[in-house]
Amino acid sequence: MDVAALVSRPLRADDFAVARRVVDDWFGHPVGLVMHRLFFEQLGPSGVWLEDDAPAPVGFLLGLVSEAEPDLAYVHMHVVDPAWRGRGVGARLYEEFCARAGARGCSRVRALAAPGREASRRFHERLGFTGTMRPDHLGQGQDRIVYERGLPLLR
């Protein structure tokens, strides 16, 4: 199946249980409360769910429009089934999220990644993000690279 044929929709509350079952394996380590039910129940319309024709999930993105900075769309996390990596699923998740956020008035998008996550760095740079290292961004010893770019997201 081609990435263009995947079905895209906003997240729904009942997606949480499905996502919970696959996320640790897909992400490569336990995500704990980083993937909170709140994103599905209260912020679902901002997120993106992609599934194949089975229907089975192939990827999802948890994101929101900032209350503090209404022109900012924020990607909390995006996760892709390892069997689908390298085929454009991650880019499609971002494209759909950014298009929705742009329609809501956002002019920029931001995401974070841990410094050692090279695949994340390459992915964000391919999409035109600029990363800035922020020591202790999430607390002592919790450095993060803060990626940001303007909208629209065009590849």
GUTITI-923130 format. One line per 5 residues: number of its first residue (from 1); their letters; for each residue x, y, z of N, C-alpha, C, O. Coordinates in steps of 0.1 Angstrom, whole numbers, padded with zeros to 4 digits. Layout:
residues N
NUM = a = X Y Z X Y Z X Y Z X Y Z | ...;
//
This chain:
residues 155
1 = mdvaa = 0008 -0012 0000 0000 0000 0000 0009 0012 0000 0019 0013 0007 | 0005 0022 -0008 0012 0035 -0009 0008 0044 0002 -0003 0044 0007 | 0018 0053 0007 0015 0062 0017 0003 0071 0014 -0005 0075 0023 | 0002 0075 0001 -0009 0084 -0003 -0023 0077 -0001 -0033 0084 0000 | -0023 0064 -0001 -0036 0057 0000 -0040 0055 0015 -0051 0050 0018;
6 = lvsrp = -0031 0058 0024 -0035 0057 0039 -0046 0066 0042 -0047 0077 0037 | -0054 0062 0051 -0065 0070 0056 -0061 0079 0067 -0054 0074 0077 | -0063 0091 0066 -0059 0101 0077 -0072 0107 0083 -0082 0109 0077 | -0071 0109 0096 -0082 0115 0104 -0077 0120 0117 -0066 0117 0121 | -0085 0129 0123 -0081 0134 0137 -0081 0122 0146 -0088 0112 0144;
11 = lradd = -0073 0124 0157 -0073 0114 0168 -0087 0113 0174 -0094 0123 0175 | -0091 0101 0179 -0103 0100 0187 -0100 0094 0201 -0089 0087 0202 | -0108 0095 0210 -0106 0090 0224 -0103 0075 0223 -0095 0070 0231 | -0111 0067 0215 -0109 0053 0215 -0096 0048 0208 -0092 0037 0208 | -0088 0058 0202 -0075 0054 0196 -0065 0052 0207 -0055 0046 0205;
16 = favar = -0067 0058 0219 -0057 0057 0230 -0054 0043 0233 -0042 0039 0234 | -0063 0034 0234 -0060 0020 0238 -0052 0013 0227 -0043 0005 0230 | -0055 0016 0214 -0048 0010 0203 -0033 0015 0203 -0024 0008 0202 | -0032 0028 0205 -0019 0035 0205 -0010 0030 0217 0002 0027 0215 | -0017 0028 0228 -0010 0024 0240 -0004 0010 0238 0007 0007 0243;
21 = rvvdd = -0011 0001 0231 -0006 -0013 0228 0007 -0013 0219 0015 -0022 0221 | 0008 -0003 0210 0019 -0004 0201 0031 0006 0203 0042 0004 0198 | 0028 0017 0211 0037 0028 0211 0051 0025 0217 0061 0030 0211 | 0052 0017 0227 0065 0014 0233 0074 0007 0222 0086 0010 0221 | 0068 -0003 0216 0076 -0010 0205 0080 -0001 0194 0091 -0001 0189;
26 = wfghp = 0070 0007 0189 0073 0016 0178 0083 0027 0181 0091 0030 0173 | 0082 0032 0193 0091 0043 0197 0105 0038 0201 0114 0046 0200 | 0106 0025 0205 0118 0020 0208 0122 0019 0223 0132 0014 0227 | 0113 0025 0231 0115 0024 0246 0102 0029 0252 0093 0035 0246 | 0100 0026 0265 0087 0030 0272 0085 0045 0271 0094 0053 0274;
31 = vglvm = 0073 0049 0268 0070 0063 0267 0063 0068 0280 0062 0080 0282 | 0058 0059 0288 0052 0063 0301 0040 0073 0298 0033 0072 0289 | 0040 0083 0307 0029 0093 0306 0032 0104 0295 0024 0113 0294 | 0043 0103 0288 0045 0112 0277 0034 0111 0267 0030 0121 0261 | 0028 0099 0265 0016 0097 0257 0004 0096 0266 -0001 0085 0269;
36 = hrlff = -0001 0107 0270 -0012 0108 0279 -0025 0107 0272 -0027 0112 0261 | -0035 0101 0279 -0049 0100 0273 -0055 0114 0269 -0063 0115 0260 | -0050 0124 0276 -0055 0138 0274 -0054 0141 0259 -0063 0148 0253 | -0043 0137 0252 -0041 0141 0238 -0052 0135 0230 -0055 0140 0219 | -0057 0123 0233 -0067 0117 0225 -0081 0122 0229 -0089 0124 0220;
41 = eqlgp = -0084 0124 0242 -0097 0128 0246 -0100 0143 0244 -0111 0146 0240 | -0090 0151 0247 -0093 0165 0247 -0086 0173 0236 -0091 0183 0231 | -0075 0167 0231 -0068 0174 0220 -0068 0166 0207 -0061 0170 0198 | -0076 0156 0207 -0077 0147 0195 -0078 0154 0181 -0071 0150 0172 | -0087 0164 0180 -0089 0171 0167 -0076 0177 0162 -0075 0179 0150;
46 = sgvwl = -0067 0180 0171 -0054 0186 0166 -0044 0175 0161 -0036 0178 0153 | -0045 0163 0166 -0036 0152 0162 -0040 0145 0149 -0050 0148 0143 | -0031 0136 0145 -0034 0129 0132 -0032 0115 0134 -0022 0110 0141 | -0041 0107 0129 -0041 0092 0129 -0040 0087 0115 -0049 0091 0107 | -0031 0079 0111 -0030 0073 0098 -0032 0058 0099 -0025 0051 0108;
51 = eddap = -0040 0052 0091 -0042 0038 0091 -0043 0032 0077 -0046 0039 0068 | -0040 0019 0076 -0041 0012 0063 -0055 0008 0061 -0064 0011 0069 | -0058 0000 0051 -0071 -0005 0047 -0076 -0016 0056 -0087 -0021 0053 | -0068 -0021 0066 -0073 -0032 0074 -0084 -0030 0083 -0093 -0039 0084 | -0087 -0019 0090 -0078 -0008 0092 -0069 -0010 0104 -0073 -0014 0115;
56 = apvgf = -0056 -0008 0103 -0046 -0009 0113 -0038 0004 0113 -0035 0009 0103 | -0034 0009 0125 -0026 0021 0126 -0012 0019 0120 -0006 0008 0121 | -0007 0029 0113 0006 0029 0108 0014 0041 0114 0027 0041 0113 | 0007 0050 0120 0014 0062 0126 0004 0071 0132 -0008 0072 0128 | 0009 0079 0141 0000 0090 0147 0009 0101 0152 0021 0099 0156;
61 = llglv = 0003 0113 0153 0010 0125 0158 0001 0131 0169 -0011 0133 0167 | 0007 0134 0180 0001 0141 0191 0006 0156 0190 0018 0158 0191 | -0003 0165 0188 0001 0179 0187 -0010 0188 0192 -0022 0184 0195 | -0007 0201 0192 -0017 0211 0197 -0014 0225 0191 -0003 0227 0187 | -0023 0233 0192 -0021 0248 0190 -0019 0254 0203 -0027 0252 0213;
66 = seaep = -0008 0261 0205 -0004 0267 0218 -0014 0277 0223 -0019 0286 0215 | -0018 0276 0235 -0026 0287 0242 -0018 0299 0244 -0023 0310 0243 | -0005 0297 0248 0003 0309 0252 0008 0316 0239 0010 0328 0240 | 0010 0309 0228 0015 0315 0216 0006 0310 0205 0009 0300 0198 | -0006 0316 0202 -0016 0311 0193 -0011 0309 0179 -0018 0303 0171;
71 = dlayv = 0000 0315 0175 0005 0313 0161 0014 0301 0161 0020 0298 0150 | 0016 0294 0172 0025 0282 0173 0017 0269 0173 0009 0267 0181 | 0021 0260 0164 0016 0246 0164 0028 0238 0171 0039 0240 0167 | 0024 0229 0180 0035 0222 0187 0032 0207 0186 0022 0202 0188 | 0043 0200 0181 0042 0186 0179 0048 0180 0192 0060 0181 0195;
76 = hmhvv = 0040 0173 0200 0044 0167 0212 0052 0154 0209 0062 0151 0215 | 0046 0145 0200 0053 0133 0196 0047 0128 0183 0035 0130 0181 | 0055 0121 0175 0049 0114 0164 0056 0101 0164 0068 0099 0166 | 0048 0090 0160 0053 0077 0161 0049 0070 0148 0037 0071 0144 | 0058 0062 0142 0055 0055 0130 0058 0040 0132 0069 0037 0138;
81 = dpawr = 0050 0031 0127 0052 0017 0127 0065 0014 0120 0067 0019 0109 | 0075 0007 0126 0088 0004 0120 0087 -0001 0106 0095 0001 0098 | 0076 -0009 0103 0075 -0015 0090 0072 -0004 0079 0073 -0007 0067 | 0067 0007 0084 0064 0018 0074 0074 0029 0074 0073 0039 0066 | 0085 0028 0082 0095 0039 0082 0102 0040 0069 0104 0030 0062;
86 = grgvg = 0106 0052 0066 0113 0054 0053 0105 0055 0041 0110 0056 0030 | 0091 0056 0043 0082 0056 0032 0074 0069 0031 0065 0070 0023 | 0077 0078 0040 0070 0091 0040 0059 0092 0050 0051 0102 0049 | 0057 0083 0058 0046 0083 0068 0048 0095 0078 0038 0103 0081 | 0060 0096 0083 0063 0107 0093 0060 0121 0086 0055 0130 0092;
91 = arlye = 0065 0122 0074 0063 0135 0067 0048 0138 0065 0043 0149 0066 | 0041 0127 0061 0026 0129 0059 0019 0133 0072 0010 0142 0072 | 0023 0127 0083 0018 0131 0096 0020 0146 0099 0011 0153 0102 | 0032 0151 0097 0035 0165 0099 0028 0174 0089 0023 0184 0092 | 0027 0170 0076 0020 0178 0066 0006 0180 0070 0001 0191 0069;
96 = efcar = -0001 0169 0074 -0015 0170 0077 -0017 0179 0090 -0026 0187 0090 | -0009 0176 0100 -0010 0184 0112 -0007 0199 0109 -0015 0208 0114 | 0003 0202 0102 0007 0216 0099 -0004 0223 0090 -0007 0235 0092 | -0010 0215 0081 -0021 0221 0073 -0033 0225 0082 -0038 0236 0080 | -0036 0216 0091 -0047 0219 0100 -0044 0231 0109 -0052 0240 0111;
101 = agarg = -0032 0231 0114 -0027 0242 0123 -0027 0255 0115 -0031 0266 0120 | -0022 0255 0103 -0022 0267 0095 -0036 0273 0092 -0038 0285 0092 | -0045 0263 0090 -0059 0268 0088 -0065 0274 0101 -0075 0282 0100 | -0059 0271 0112 -0063 0277 0125 -0055 0289 0129 -0057 0295 0140 | -0047 0294 0120 -0040 0307 0122 -0025 0305 0126 -0019 0315 0129;
106 = csrvr = -0020 0293 0127 -0006 0291 0131 0003 0295 0119 0000 0292 0107 | 0014 0301 0122 0024 0305 0112 0038 0298 0114 0047 0300 0107 | 0039 0290 0125 0051 0283 0128 0048 0270 0135 0037 0268 0141 | 0057 0261 0135 0056 0248 0141 0069 0245 0149 0080 0248 0144 | 0067 0238 0160 0079 0235 0169 0078 0220 0173 0067 0215 0175;
111 = alaap = 0089 0214 0175 0090 0200 0181 0103 0199 0188 0113 0207 0186 | 0104 0190 0197 0116 0187 0205 0122 0173 0202 0114 0164 0198 | 0135 0172 0205 0141 0158 0204 0153 0158 0213 0159 0168 0215 | 0155 0146 0219 0167 0144 0227 0180 0145 0217 0179 0141 0206 | 0191 0150 0222 0202 0152 0214 0208 0140 0207 0213 0141 0196;
116 = greas = 0206 0128 0213 0212 0116 0207 0203 0110 0197 0207 0099 0191 | 0191 0115 0194 0182 0109 0185 0185 0114 0170 0179 0123 0165 | 0195 0107 0164 0200 0111 0151 0189 0110 0140 0188 0119 0131 | 0181 0100 0141 0170 0098 0131 0160 0110 0132 0156 0115 0121 | 0157 0114 0144 0148 0126 0145 0155 0138 0140 0148 0146 0133;
121 = rrfhe = 0168 0140 0142 0175 0152 0137 0174 0152 0122 0171 0163 0116 | 0177 0141 0116 0177 0140 0101 0163 0143 0095 0161 0150 0086 | 0153 0137 0102 0139 0139 0098 0135 0153 0098 0130 0159 0088 | 0137 0160 0109 0133 0174 0110 0141 0183 0101 0135 0192 0095 | 0154 0180 0099 0162 0188 0089 0157 0186 0075 0156 0196 0067;
126 = rlgft = 0153 0174 0071 0147 0172 0058 0134 0180 0056 0131 0184 0045 | 0127 0182 0067 0114 0190 0066 0117 0205 0067 0107 0212 0067 | 0129 0209 0068 0132 0223 0068 0133 0230 0082 0133 0242 0083 | 0133 0222 0092 0134 0227 0106 0148 0231 0109 0158 0225 0104 | 0149 0241 0118 0162 0245 0123 0162 0241 0138 0152 0244 0145;
131 = gtmrp = 0173 0234 0142 0173 0230 0156 0183 0238 0165 0193 0242 0160 | 0179 0241 0177 0187 0248 0187 0188 0240 0199 0178 0236 0205 | 0201 0237 0203 0203 0230 0216 0199 0238 0228 0203 0250 0229 | 0191 0232 0236 0187 0239 0249 0191 0231 0261 0184 0221 0264 | 0202 0234 0267 0206 0226 0279 0196 0227 0290 0190 0238 0292;
136 = dhlgq = 0193 0216 0297 0184 0215 0308 0170 0220 0305 0162 0224 0313 | 0166 0219 0292 0153 0224 0287 0141 0217 0295 0131 0223 0298 | 0143 0204 0298 0132 0197 0306 0136 0194 0320 0130 0185 0327 | 0146 0201 0325 0151 0199 0339 0166 0196 0338 0172 0194 0327 | 0172 0195 0350 0186 0193 0351 0190 0180 0343 0185 0169 0346;
141 = gqdri = 0200 0181 0334 0204 0170 0326 0195 0165 0315 0198 0155 0309 | 0184 0173 0313 0174 0169 0303 0175 0179 0291 0166 0186 0288 | 0187 0178 0284 0189 0187 0272 0179 0183 0261 0175 0171 0260 | 0175 0192 0253 0167 0190 0242 0171 0199 0230 0176 0210 0232 | 0169 0194 0218 0170 0202 0206 0156 0207 0203 0147 0199 0202;
146 = vyerg = 0154 0220 0202 0142 0226 0199 0142 0229 0184 0150 0237 0180 | 0133 0222 0177 0132 0224 0162 0120 0234 0159 0110 0233 0166 | 0123 0243 0150 0112 0252 0146 0113 0256 0132 0124 0256 0126 | 0102 0259 0126 0102 0264 0112 0088 0270 0109 0079 0269 0117 | 0088 0278 0099 0076 0285 0095 0066 0276 0088 0070 0266 0082;
151 = lpllr = 0054 0281 0087 0043 0274 0080 0040 0282 0068 0042 0294 0068 | 0035 0277 0057 0031 0263 0055 0043 0254 0054 0055 0258 0050 | 0041 0241 0056 0051 0231 0055 0050 0225 0041 0041 0218 0037 | 0060 0229 0033 0061 0225 0019 0074 0217 0017 0084 0221 0022 | 0073 0206 0010 0085 0198 0008 0089 0199 -0007 0098 0193 -0011;
//
